[in-house]
Amino acid sequence: MQTPSGIDTDRPPPVHNLRSRFEQLALDKSPKLRPRHSGGSQRDLLDPPVSPRPRATSSSSSNASSFDASTLRPSSSSSDLKVGGKRPPPPPPPSRPSKALSSSPVQADLTSALLRPVPAPPSSRPRPQSPALTSTPPPSSMRPVNRATTPLMTPRQTLYPSDTTGKPPVPRRQANSDTTFLRRPDNVTDTNVRTISPFSDEDSGDIPGNAAPPTHPSRRQLHHHQPSSELNMASSESDLSASSRSSRPSSRFRSDASLTTSPSTSPVPPPLPSRRGPFTSSSDEASTSSPRLPSRPNVAIPPHLNISDSPSASPTSATDRKALGSSRLPPPPTRTIAPGDALPAPRRPLTPDYSDEDSGEEDELAVSPLPDRSRTSRRPPMMSFQYANVAPNIHVHTNASVLVAGTTSVVAHHHHINIYDLSVSDIPILSLEMKNIASKEYKILCTEFRPCAQKVDRGFLLWIGTKEGHLLELDVRTGTILAIKYSAHPHPITHIFRYGRAMITLDDSGKCLIWVPDTSGDDISLLQSTPRVVRVAEHPSFAKIIAGRLWTATRSETQHLPHLPAKIPVLRVYDIFKPGNPSRSVVPTEHVGAVTGAALVPGVPGFVYVGHEAGAVTMWSLDSEDGYPQCVEVMKISNSDVLCLEGVNDRLWAGGRGGMISAYDVSQKPWVVTNSWLAHPGLPVTKIAVDHYGIDKIGRLCVFSIGRDEQLRLWDGLLGLDWVDEELLKYEHTFTKTRPLKVLVVSWNCDAARPDSLTGEPANVNFLFDALHSVDSPDIVAFGFQEVIDLESRKMAAKNILTSKDKNEDGLSERVTGAYRRWNDRLIMAMRQASPPDVSYAVIHTHSLVGLFTCVFVKNSERERGTIRDVSITHVKRGMGGRYGNKGGIISRFVLDDSSFCLINCHLAAGQNAVRQRNADVTAMLEARDLFPETHFPLAYVGGGDGTMILDHEVVILNGDMNYRIDHRREAIISAIRSKDYSTLLVHDQLNREIKFNRACRLRGFSEGPLSFAPTYKYDPHSNNYDTSEKRRSPAWCDRVLWRSRVASRVAQLHYQRYEVDVSDHRPISAAFTVTVKSLKHEARQKVKAAVQSEWVDEQDRLLLQAKKFYVRQSLI
């Protein structure tokens, strides 16, 4: 049976002799010396070693060629070992041929294959080396080969030359694996037995009779025709090193077809490139005296390079290995589509990032887990007990322990305790020092109110845990210490919890004390009650009582799951109120960061929400079979860390590193961010907690937060202001008067084209006239141009950066005013030419930013009525990390009647794969704070905003070169454009995909009209051909117009079209809208608001009752 190509199934030959290579070399040079034994018996192991030097014998029949024993010197070879009764070790797979063995003239007659050295693996054998041979200079055969002057070998050339006179034949191995056992040819008469070198690179083959196969001399003799004497002096190590530079594969990776011999007239083959042999160790390579060339990496040659006939091809047969680069793959299948024909079904792409199918499973995989923020209110739900709803100004140290009960607030830090009455002032009513009330300066680490049977004492008796392990009870009404439990813990007390009528204290060593009242029903006595001890994990970084169990986590305790790339935190849940204190360690189902907080949401019972670093929240179901929590879902809610969590009413409140507090509606999928406000500007929120006692004391659900700004903030947990606004919106038609307005937006990336370039074709000449007449008598016209100047010009960029930022009297910037001024004058003239004689327009906004140019016109009739107010314009830079304005946006705003408008002209990051950068540019603009001054017309803005941010406005229109591309093949895109089958391209449009699948995309709340025109990018200037340059960019809808409205029905699009202006690589577009603006009837609105607020009182009582029942069930009050 023929051996498959590339696989060697032959068994390796056994080891029958342990003579070293030097001893074997000396034996080969002695024609009279013959081995004693005929096979690989155990007697060979006891024979005296054969020295590489001649030795003398005591026999009288010795001839002159006998060896002198006095010249024998010790050998370091492993063949000197006298080991009897042991079988020889198994040999390694056969390696490449040895030049020294194959070049001796007497080797074929006298030397058995059993006496030839067998290479051992480098890791299992010591390298024998004779001192005499070490000092011998290398022969000429070991000199480096000048490969630069040696012609390389063609694929048809072979390694067997014609000049084989006097060289011993090296037969090939047979295909049968049984013939791999080596036998002495002089003792065996079988003609099929062949002698094969252990270093041979040949494969088995069929040799008829006793015919001698072609010789296989060493590579150096083959190329340089050196005498055999020089080759005989080379050591086997050098042969191995030389053979390791052969580019031919090992015999175990070659088929029988590679043994095809060449005729005797074949030319001398050139040297092959250097390549490491499969069995050559680093030590063997280092032993050779000639410098080894660096190994050639396996580089895939492109098929378009015609190197099939190159002399550097590998000298293997055509049936096994072709010349490098000669095997070209067939071209991929193509589809011939005639002009105007519809495209066939799109192929599935190679990468899973873009899906051609709009199936439900693909949608689920592509959806980002981030919650929806498109309709978020950013009004801070402030709460205050003072006049005019002024926020308290209470200083809190970073590591302070803070508690709030009704109007009483306790702030404990280090050795100080400050007690405030929030209804009176921000000045503490009591300021206590530990050395005055406890006779020593104990360091305070934690505090908690003790449960009381008497309602009048609730929220006034305070337990204090100290670093020294003491427990103190303080009456905050009088500032006196009621009891002290010295050394209650041997280590610092880090946590105190209240659960029902019990108290739980936990120290840093993991010792937990459970304090319960006596059977008489009285309160807990710090001096008389005997606590029960429970051991938990030491050094807890997180600990909290949730649903009657103690949840803890430490940063050092993590676990690695096989299906996750990194370690995940371990949560320990202790049932401390059950006998035996059973516990369970649970882990999330996905990789998340360290645990930072946990909470129960009253509106969603049965689930525990655990916050983690890196912005993840894990959901744990409490309704499991064994009663312990089980992770059911992992939600990514933020790109930064979730530092604290708290369940308030039906919302999950989370605090982040940027000082933001967000309220999430977790009752629906995906989660919705209903509120998000800046609680602690620019600094992390370290704690969010609910005042449980405040429900009975003040009749409100108060939430307090602490941040690194060292301030205490109070918030309305029921979000009453947002509830009132939502109800007012339902009755808005009863106290508002509306009227329609027409808005026209024109956007164009002019590619540094000047106004005087609009010549030649009628589409160029009539561009502005056609755009202004696309809608009848617009009330507001906004022009947004991009790349008014050449952004690739270094001179222009330097001029933008270095020149002044002052304004001229006409509102134009002094930076590169030439190009902007030409367009400004051209637009003013176009407005005059296109307007009727009785209609005139006035410019309310003109601004430029490194290529961006915005010009906004409004009818003079609107200005004369005085309905346009709060006019402002600014810009946001996004190029070079926000330091350069080549990318960014110009943002203008105004209030018309009682409706606020915001117009954005933007230029986002370019590049086919720069989707994240474009999303980041949009997010930076929409979330930029303090863009505009605070408004004097708060009723014109929405979402609780004050007009300083973009999304505070009622109507937002976004236009510009957004650079979102089409993720599809260029040929398919062009074919769809020719057939006007734009619907097949919409599924590949990046902007549509981001809005549909990416919940973190800030454009999710925006709308866009149907794209019924061809992509506007990228054309060859002054032609109708898409990009034919070397880059051959794919066409795309880079130029877009989107809008957003608080009430969707108040904005209706009239048209969305493009214009065939060919002076740029972009085509201009325009969009027209009918916008409904409102005018408020303030007296009617006040009446409706009063009625809604009265309804809120009843709703607040209902919500407070629900919250109280929940906290009673959870034993928090």
N, C-alpha and C positions, 0 to 999 in steps of 0.2 A: 504494500500500500504506500502510495506516495505521501511524503510528509507535507502537510499544509504549509503554504508560504508564510514566512515570518515566525514559525513555531518549531522549536526543536524538541522532539519527543524522545531523542536518544538518551539512554542512560549514561551518565558519566563513567569514564574508565576507573577501575579501582587502583589503589596505590599498591604497587608491588616492590617498591624500592624507596628508601629514605636517604639516598645519597644526595649530597648538596650539589648545587650547580657547578661549583668549581671542581669537585671530585669527578663529576660526570664529564666535565670538559677535559680533565687529564686522562680519563679513561678513553675518551674518544680519540685522543692523540696517540694512544698506544695501540698499535694494530695487533700485538701479540697477546695482550691481556684480554681474557674473556671472563664473563661472569661465571660464578661457580654453579649457580642453580638455574634451573630451567623455568621456574615460575615464581610466583609471588608467595612462596611458603614462609613459614615462620622462621626458618633458618636464616633468611636474609637479615632479620633484625639482629642476629648475634654475630654476623660476620664483622671482621675488623673493617673500619672505614677506609675507603680508598682516598688517599691523599692526592692533591693535585700535583705534588712533586714525585719524581721517580724514586722507588725504594729498592733496596738490595734484598735478595733472597738467599737463604742458606743452602738451597739445592744446587748440586753440582751440574745439573742439567740446564741451569739458567744460561741464557745467552747474553749477548752484549746489551740487549735492550732491557735487561732486568733493572728494577728500581733499586736505588740505594736506600736502605732503611735508616741509615744515619742522618740522611737529609730530611726525614719525616718530621714535620712540626705539628703541633697540636692544631686541631681544626675546631672551629667554633660552630660547625654545622650541627644541625639536629640529628644527622646520621651517626654521630659518635655515641649516641645514647645506646646502652645495652639494655634493651627492654625485651624480655622474653615472655612468651606466652600471650602476647597481646596482638590483636588484629590491627593492621594499619588503619589509619583514619581514612574516612571517605574523601575522595578527591573533589576539588571544585570543578565546575563546568569547564570545558576546554576553552583555552584562550587563543591568542594569535600566535603565529609560528615564530620560532626563535631562529634568528639568522645564523647564529653560531652552530646550531644543531643541523641546520639544513645545508650548510656549505662545506662540511668536512668530506674529503674524498673517500674516506674509509668508513664513513658512518653507516652507509647503507648496507655494507657487507657484514660488519662485526657488531654493531651496536643494536641491541634489542630495543624495541619500543618500551619494554619494561624498565630499562635503565635510564630512560630519558627523564629529565627533571619534571616534576609535576608542580605547577605553581599553587601555592596555598593562599588562602585569603589573607589580606594584609593584617587583619585584626587577630588572626589565630596563629601566625608563624613568625619567628624572629628572622631577621634578614641575615643570612650568612654572608660574611665578607672577610676575605683574607687580607691580612695586613700587607702582604707583598703586592697583591693586586690593587690595593688602595692607593699605594704610592706610584703605581705605574701610570704614565701619562696616557691619555686616551688615544687610540689609533685614529688614523685619518678617516676611517669610516664613521667615526663619531662626531666629526666636525659638522657644524651647521650647514644646512643646504641652502644655497642661494636660490630661493624660489622665485625671485623676481626675474632671473634670466633663464629659468627652466620652463619649457613649454608645458602646458597642462595637458591632461589626458582627455581624449574624446570618449564619449560613452561606448563606442564600439571597440576601443582598445582594451587589451587584456593584460593580466599580470604575468603571463607566461611568454617569455621571449624565445627567440629561435636559437640563441647561443647557449645551449644547455650541456655542452660537452664536458664530461668529467664531473658533472654534478649528480648527486644521489637523487634518485626519484623519490618523490613524496606522494604516495598513492592517496586516493580519496577514501573517505569513510563510506561504508555501505549504508544504504537506507535502513536496513534492519537494525534495530536497537541491540540485538544480541551480539553483533560484531563489534560493539564498542569496547569489549574486553580485549586488552592487549596481550599478545602472545609472542614468544620468541620465535622469529622466523626460521632460525637455524635448527630448532628442535621440533618444529611442526612442519609436516609435509603438505598440509592443505594449501592449495594454490590460491584460495580465496582470502587467506589471511593477509592483512595489510598492516604495515607499520605506519602509525599516524602520530605526528608530533602533538603533544598536549597543547601546544600553542598554535596549532593549525587553525586557520580561518576558513577551511574548506568544508563543504557539506558532503554528505554521502552520495555516492554515484556508482554506477555499474561500469566495471572495467573488465573487458573480455579477457579471460585467461590470465596469463602472466604479463600482459602488455604493460610496459612501463608508462605511467601517466606523465603528462608534462611536468617539468620541474617547477619548483616554486621557490626560487632563491629569495634572499632578503631584498628589501626595498632599496637599500643603499647600493648593494651590488648591482641591482637591476638598473638603477638610474645612472650610476657613476662608473660601473665596470671596474670595481676595485678587485685586487687579487684576493683569493680565498684565504691566504695567510693572515691578512689584516682582519678579515671577518672572523677567523678562528680565534683571534686574540680578544675579541669583544666579549664582554660578559653578558650573561643572560639578562641581567638587569638593563643593560643598554639596549638589548634586543627588544625587551618589553617596552622600554620607553620609546624606541623608534617605531615599534608596531602600534603603539597607542596613538601615534600621529596619523595613522591611516584613516581615511574617510570612509572605508568600507565597513559595513556593520558586522557584528559578530555572527558566528555561524548559527547561533540559536535564533537569530532574527532574519536569516536568509533561507531562501528556498533552493531546491536542487537546480533550478534553471540558471542560477548564478554561476555555475561551474562550466559554462560553455567556453571552450578554449579557442584561442585565435590561431590563425595559420602562422607558420614559422616566419613568414615575411612581414609580420606586424611590426610597426616601428616601436622604438623604445618608448615606453610610456613615461610621461612626466610625473613628478611627485604630486601626491594628493594633498589636500589641505589638512592641517593639523586638527586632530580630534581625539579626545580622550577615549581610551579603550574601556570596555565595561569591567575588566578585572584588573586594571592597573591601579595600584595604590599610590598615594602621594609620596610615600617613602621610596617606592621604586622609581618614580619619575625624578625624584631629587637625586638619586644615586648616579644618574647619567651625567657625564661631563659636558655634553653639548647642551647649549641653552634651548629650552623647549619653547616653541612658539605658542602664543596664546590660543586657546581653543576657540574654534569658530562657532558662534551661536547659530542655533537653528532659526534662520530668518525665512519667513515665507516670501517668496519672490512673486511679485504681481504677475498675473498671466499676460499682461500687455507687453512685458519685456521679453523680447525674442532671444532667449539664451538657450534654446534647446540644442543648438549646435555649438555651444560654447565649449572650449577645451576644459573648462572647470567642472564639467559634469562628472558625476560619480561613475566609476568603471564597473557598473553592475549590469546584468543582463536586462534586456528590454522587457522580458516577461515578468521580472520581479520589481525592479526599481528603475523608473525612467529618469532621464536627465532632469536636473533641477530647473523647473520652469517650463518643461516641455509638455506637461499634462495640463492642458487648459480645460477648465470646466465649461460646459455649454452655457450659453447666455441664458438669463432668466426668461421665462415665457412673457411674451408681450401681447397686448390687446390692441388691435387696429380699430380705431374709432373714426368714423367719417365725420367731417364737419357737420354740425347740426344734429348728430345722433345723440340719443340719451346715453348716459353712462351706465354700465352694468353695475351690479351690486359691488360695493367697495370691499376690498380684501381686508382681512384682519391684519393689523400692523404687527411688526416683530416684537415691539415692546408693549407691555401691558399698561403703559401710562395713558394711552389714548385708545379709546374703544370706538369701533365703527358701528356697534350695535347699541341701540337704545333700549336695552332690556333691563328688567328690574334687578337682576343679580349684578349686572355691571354697575348700575347706579348705586347699589348698596356698598360695593367695594370702593367706589370712587368718592363717596361722600366723606367730607372731613368731619371729625367728631366735634369740632368747635361749635358752641351754641350760636343761635341766630341773634345778631345785634342790630338788625336793620331798623327796629322800632324801639329803641332804648331811650328812656327818659333820663336826663342827666341832672334833674333838679335834686338838690340835697334835701332829704326829708328831715330837716332840722327840728329839734325839740328844745324848748326852753321853758323854765318856770318863772322867768322874770318878765318884766314889762317889755313890750314891743318885740317879743320873741327873740331876744338877743342871746346868742350862743354863749355858754359859760366859758370863762377863761381860767381854767384850772391847770396849774403846772403839775406834771407827772414825770417822775424820773424814769429812766429807761427800764430798770428792773424793779419798779415799784409794784406792789400788790394793791389793786383797786377794786372796790366793791361799791355798788349803788343799791339802795333800798328806798324807793319812793323819792323823797327830796333829800335824803341823807346820803352823803358820799364819804367814803373812808379811803384815804391814800396813805399807805404805809411803805416806808422806804428806809432801809438801814436801821437807824435807831430812832426814827421819827415817825409820828402818826399825826396826820392832819384830818380833821373832821369838818365837813362842809355842810351847810344847809343851802341847797341849790336854789331854793325859793327866795332867799334873802340876798346873798351876794356871793362873789367869788373869793371872799376872804374867809379863811377857816374860822369856825366858831371855837374850836379847840385845837391846840397844837401841843402834843404830848411828846416827852422825851422818855425813853425807856429807863434811864438811870433815875428819873424822878418817880416813876410809877411802879418800877420793879426793882429798884435799888441797884441794878446793874445794867450796863449797856448791851443788852442782848440784840443780836442782829436779826431783823425780821425777814423771813423768806416767803411766807404765804399766810393768807387770812381767809376766813369763811364765817358767815353768820350761822350760829347754832340754832337748830329747830327748837321751838318753844311751844308748850301747851297753851300758854296764855297769848292771846292775839296781840295784846299791847306790847309784848316783848319781842315780837317777831321783827327781825331786821335791826335789832339794837344790841344783841349779845354776840360778841365777836370772839372767835378763837384765833389765836396767833401762834404760828409755828416759827421757831427760831433755828439759827444755825447750830446752836449748842444742843439741840434736841429737846428743849423745854416747850411746854404747852401752856399758854396763858389765856384766860378768859377776861374780856374787857367789856364794860358797859359804855357804849359810845355816847350815851346821853349825859353821863356824869364824868366820864374819863377816868374811872376807877377800875383797878384790877380786882376781879371777884375771886379768882382762884389761879394757882400756879401748880402745874405738874412737872416737877423737876426731872430731867433725864427720862422723859417718857420714851424717847428714842435714843439709841446710842450714836446716831449719826444725824446730820442736818435734815430737818423736816422740809420736804420740798412741795408736798401737795396736801391739801385738806379738802374733803368733799362732804357734802350734805346729802343724805339719802333717807327720805322719810323722817323718822325720829332718831336716826343713827348718824354718827359722824365717823369718817374714815380718815386716818392720817397715814401718810406714806413718807418714808425717809429715803435717802439716796442709796442705802445698802439693800433695798428691797424689802424691808420689814414694814408690814402693814398692820395697823391696829384698828380694830372695829369696836367702836364705843356705842353701846346700846343702853337705853334706860333700864332701870330696875323693873321688876315685876309689879311694883306698886303703881306704875303709870306716871311717875314723876319724870321730870326732864333729866337729861344726862348730867351727872355730877362729875366734874373733872377730878375731884379728890376721892370720891367714894366708888365710882363705877370702875369695874375691872374690865379692861379691854381684852378682846380675843386676838391672838397673833396669827397672821397669815404671811407666808413668804411668797414674794413675787420676784420678778427679774430685777436685778440691781441696775442702778444708773438709768432710770427711765427718762427718755427725752420727751415722751408723751404719755399722759395718764389721764383717764376720765371715766366717770361712772356713767354708763349708757345702758339703759333698759335693765337696771339692777345688777349689772356685771361690770367688773373693772377691766378696762381695755388699756393695755400698755404697749409701748414700742420703744426700742433702743436703736440708736444708729449703728451700733456695732453688730447687731444680730441681723444677718441677712441669709438668704437661701438661694441656691442656684437651681433652677429647673431646666430639664433637658431642652425644652422647646423655646427657651428664652435666651437671648444673647448675653444678658448681664444678670447680676444678682438682684433680688427683690427683697423688700423689707418684710419682716415677720411681725405679725400682730399676735399678742398673747391675750387671751380672754379668760378671766378668772371669775368663777361663780363663788364669790367670797361669802355669800350669805347662805350657802348650802353646807351641810356637814361634809367634811372631807375636803372642801374647797377644790372641787374639780376644775380643771383648766384645759384649754385647747389652744394650740398654735395654728394660726391660719395665715395664708399668704394670698396676695392678689393673683389674678389669672394672667396679667400682663405686666410688662416691665414698667414700674413707676418709681418715683423718688422716695425719699424718706418721709415718714408720717409726720405731719405738722398739726393736724387737728381732726376732730370728728364731731358729728352732730346728728340729731334726729329732727326731721321736718314734721311739724304737727299736722300739716295738710296731707302728708304722704306717709301714713303709719306703716310699720313693718320693714322699713329700710333704714340702714345707717350709712351715712355719707362720710367718707374718710378723705381728707385732703392730703396731698403729697406735694413735694417739691417737683419742679418742672411742669406745674400747671395741670396735674391730673387729679381727678376725684374718682374714687372707687365706690361702688354701690354694693352693700352687703345685705342680703336677705336674712331676716330673723326667723322666718318660717321654714326652717330646714328640718330634716328628719331627726337629727340628733340634738336639735335645740341650739346649736352653736351657729354663728353667722357664716354665711357662704357668699363669696364674691360672685356677683352675677353680671357686672358690667363695669367697664372703665371708660370714663368720659374725660376728654381733653377740653378744659374750659378756658385755659389761658396759656399764653406763651411764656409767662413768668411763673414764679413759685406761688402756690396757694399757701399762705402763711397761717390763716385761721379760718374756721368755719363756724357757723351758727345757724340753726333752724329757727326761723321767725315766721309765725303765721303759716302761710302756704308757700313761702319762699326760702331758698337756701342762700344765705349771705356768705360771701367769701371776700377776704381781704388779701390784697396783693402787695408786691414790693413797691409799686409806683404810688402808693397811697390811695388807690382806688378801692372802693367797696362796691361790689356788684351783687344784685339780687337776681336769682335764677328761678324761673318757673320750671320745676322738675316734674310736673304732672303730665307733660306732653313731650313727645319726641319729634324733632330734636328739642333740646332745652332752649328756652327763650330768655334772653337777658332783658328783663323788664325795666330795671333801674341800674344805673351805673354812675356814680358821682365821685368827685375828688374829696375824700374825707381828710386826708393828711397830706398836703401838697408835697409831692416828690419824695416822700419817705415811706418806709414800709409800715403796714398796719400789723401790729403785734398781737392784738387781742380784740375779739368781738364777743360780747356776752349780753344776756337778757336779764333784766331786773324782774324776777318772778314776783317779788313782794309788791312791786309797783302796781300790779293789777288791782289789788285791794286798797293800797294806800292812796294812789292818785287817780285811779281809774283809767290808766293808759298803759300801753305796752311800750316800755322804754328799752331801747338798746343803746349800750355805750361801747365806744371803741377807744383804743389807745394806740398811738403811733410813735414812731421814732422822733417825731417833732415835739414829743413830751407834752402833748395836749390831750385833754379828755373831751370827747365829743359825745353828744346825746342825739339819738335819732328816733323818729317815730316808726315803730316796728310795723304798724298797720298801713303805712304809706298813704295817709289820708288825703294829702294834697293831690296825688295822682288819681285817686278815686274820684275826687270832686271834678277834676279836669275832664276825665273820661265821661262823666255824666253830663257836664256842660256841653260837650261836643255833640251829644245826642239831641240837645235842645237848641243848637246854634241857629237853626233856621228861624227861630222865633225872635231873636234879637239882633239879626244881621241883615244887611241889604247888599246884594251882589250885583256885579256887572261884568261882562266879558271884555277881554283885551286880546289883541293879536300880537304875538311875539314871533319875530323872525331871527334865527341864528344862522350865521354863515361861518363856516370853518374851512381853512385851507392851509396846507403846508406848501408855501410858495417856493421853497428851495432857493432862497436868496434872489428870486426874480423881482425885477423892478416893475412899477406900474406901467412904464412905457414899453415893456415887453409884451403887453397884451395887444398884439397886432397880428396881422396876417389872416388867420382863419376867422370866420364869423363868430365861432364859439369863444375865441379869445377876446375879440373886440366887444362883444355884447355880454360878457360874463356878468359884470356888476349890474347892468340894466336888467338882465334876465333874472338874476337872483332877487333884486328888489321888487320885481313884478311877479314873483312866484306866489305872492299872497297880496291880497287887495288891502292897501292902506294899513300897514302894520303900525301898531302903537309903540312898540319897542323893537329896535333893530340892534343886534349885537354882532360885531365882526370879531372873529378870533383867528389870528394868523400865527403860523409857526415858521421858524427858520427864515425870518425876514432878512437876517444877515447870514453870511456863510459861517456856520458853526465850526467848520474844519480849518478856518483861517486862524493861524496863531496870532497874527497882528490884530485881528478883530477881537479875539478873545482877550488878549492883553489889554486892549483899549477898554473893553467892558469892565475888567476888573479894577484897573488903575484909575480910571477917570472918576469924576465927581458923581455923587448921587443926588445932587440938587435938582430941583424942578424948574422948568421955565414957566413963564406966565401962562402959556397956553396948556400947561399940564404935561407937556412932553418932557421926558427925561433928557438930560444933557449927554447921556452916554450913547454914543453912536446915533445921534439924532438924525443924521442924514437920511438913512433908509426909512426910519419910522416916520419922519416928517413927510417924505414923499408919499407914503401910503396914507398918512392922515389927510393930507390935502386931496389926494385922489378920491378917498372915500367921501369926504365932505362934498366935493364936486359931484360925485355920482348920486349922492342923496338929493342934491338940489335938482339935478337933471331928471331923476326918476319921480320926484314928488309932484303932485298937482300944484297949481299956483296958490291955492288957498290952504295948503298944508305945508308946514315947516317943521323942521326937527332941530333939536339942540343936543349938543354933546354933553353927557353927564359924566362919562368915564373915558379916560385915555391913559394907557399905561404900557410900558415896555419892560421886558426882562430877557436880555441875552437871546434874541431871536423871537421871543413871544411878543405879540402886539395885540392889544385889546382896545376896541373903540365902540362905545355904546351910545346909541341915539334914542331920544325919547321925543315924542311930539311936544311941541311948544304949548299946546293946549293943556297937556297934563301938568306941565310946570307952572303955567299961569294959574291953574286951579289950586296950586299949593298942596297937591296930593302926594308929591314925591318928597320924601324926607329920609333922614338918617342915611345919607349917601356916604359911602366909604369904599376904598379900593386898597388892596394890598397884594402881596405875592408870597409864594413859598418856593424856596430853592431846593432842588433835589439832586442836582449834579454834584459829583465828587463828595458824596456824603453830606449834602446839604450846604456846601460852601460855594457852589457855582450854580448859576442859573440857566445853564444850557438845557437842563431838564427841570421841570417844575410846573407851576401854574400861576396865573394872574386871577385873583378872586375879587369880584366887585359885588357890592350889595346896595340895596335901597329898599325903602318901604313905600308902597303905593297904596293909598287909602289905609287899610289896616291889615294888609298882606305884605309879607316880607319876601323879597326876591334875592337870590344869590346866583350869579353867573360865573362860571369857571371856564377859563381857557387854559388848557394844559398840554404839555408835551412830555410823555412818559418814556421810560427806558426802552431803548431799541434792542433788537436781537430776537431771533426766532425762539430761543429757549429762555428768555428773560421774563418769564411770566411772574415769578416771585418778585422780581425787582419792580415790575409794573404794579403788582398788587401792593407792594410796600410804598410806592410813590402815592398811590391813591389813598392808602391808609394814613400816611403822614399828612396829607392835605386835609382830609376829612376830620382827623382827630387833632389837628393843630389847635392849640388853645390861645386865647387872647389875640386872635387875628384882627378883630375889630374892637373899637371902644364899646363899653357897655351902653346899651340902648336906653333911650328915654321913652320908648314905646313898647313896654313888655308884652302887651296883648297881641302884638303883631307876630310874636315868635312862638314857637311850639316846643314841645318836649321839655318844658321847664327851663329852657335856655334863656340866656340874657342877650343873645345876639352876637356874642364874641366868637362863636364857632360856626362852621358852615351848616351843620345839620340843625342848628337852631332856627333856620329859616323855613318858612312854609313851602316855598317853591324853590327848588334848586335845579339849575340846568347846567349840565357838564358837556363841554365840547372840546375837540382838539385831536391831535395826532396821538392816539392812545397806544399805537404800535402793537396791539394784539393781532396775532397772526393766525394762519390756518394750518393746522397740523395735518397736512395731507401731501401727497406727491404732486410735484409741480405740473406734470403732464396731465394728471387727473383734474387738477384745479382749472387749468386752461381749457381743457375739453368741456368741463361743466360750464365755464363762462361762455364758450362759443355756442353751446346749446341752451344757454340761459336757464340752466337747471341749478339755481342757487340754493335750493332747499337741501341738496345733497352736501353742500359745503357748510351749511350752518351747524351741522353736528360736529364738525371739526374746528369750528371757530373757537379760539381760546377764550374770548370774553364770554361767549354764551356758556361755555363749559364751566368757567369759574363761577359765574352767577348761579348756575344750576346745581353744581356739585360742591362747591367750596363755601361752607357756611362762614368761614372767616373772611371771605371777600367782602369788602365794605361797599361794593356796588350792588349787593343783593337787594337793597331797597329801591334801586333805580329801575326805570323802565326804558325801553327802546322800541321804536317803530319797526315794522317789517323791513328787512333788507331786500328790496326789490331791484336794486341796481348792482352792477358789476363791482368787484373790488376796486378800490381807488389807489392801490399801491401794488407794485412799483412799475412805472412806465419808463421807457426811454424818452428823454426830453424831446419835444417837437415830433412826437410820433404816437401812434396808437398801439405800439407793441409793448408787451410786458418785458421786463428786464432781460436783455440779451447780452449783458456783460459776462465776465468770467464768473461772477458770483451767482448769476441766474437766480435771483431771489424769487420766491414763490409769491404770487399775488395774494393780497390780504385786504380786509376791511380795516385798515389802520385808522381812518378818519371816521369818528363816530359822534353822535349827539344823543345823550341820555338825559332823563329828567326824573325828579322825585317830588312828590307832593304829599302833604299830610292827609288830605282827602283826595283819593285817586280820581274821583269824578270831576274834579275842578281843573284838570289839565287834559286837553284832547289834542292830538296831533293832526295837523291839516295836511302836511306833506313831508316827505323825507326822500331827497333826491340828490343826484350828483350832476356836475357840469363838465363838459368836454374841453376843458382848458388844457393845452398840451405844453405849456412853457415850463412845467415843473414835472417832477417824477410822481407827484400826487395829483389826484383830481379833487377839486373843491366840492363840498357838499353844503346843503342847507336843510333846515328843518323849521317848520312853522307850527305854532300852537295857538290854541284858544285857551286862555287862562282866565278863570273866574276869580276876581278879587272881591273882598268883602269890606263892608263898612259897618262898624259896630254901633248899636243903639245902647249906650251905656246904662241908661236908667232901666231899660228892659232887661239888660244882662244882670244888673244887680238884683233884681227881683228873682230871676231864675236861679242865680247863685245862692241866694238866701234859702230858697226852697230846697236846693240840692244839699246844702250844708245841714239843714234840719234832717234830711234823710240820712246823712252821714252819721249823725249822732246815734240813730237807731242801729245803723249798720255796725258802728264801732262797738256798741254794747253786745251785739250778737257775736262779733269776732272775739271780744275779750272773754265772753263766757266760754267759747270753744277753746281758747288758749288756756284758760284756767283749768278746765276739765283735763286737758292734755297734760299739763304740768302736775296735776294731782295724781293722775295715773302713773306718771313717771316718778312720783315721790319726790319731786323737787320743791313742792310747797305742801 
